């Protein structure tokens, strides 16, 4: 749970970031809690990204792909 003062509430960008992340915020004045900001929606679960490095290794093994050389070669062929 985050805690902010009334003065810090002016930084709406930070407050919106916390609320979108699902963080409960206590609003304080002179050390005393005067209110709460609670997000409406539950936080979204983290996205599981595939292991691109493992997929690349599975498909191509330890080969080094000459990508730049192939691109230059293709561009030279298409020149007029």
Protein Blocks (a to p, Z undefined) as FASTA:
>chain_A
ZZddfklmmmmmlmmmmmmnopacdddeehiafbdcddfbdcddddddddfklmmmmmno
madcdfklmmmmmmmmmpZZ
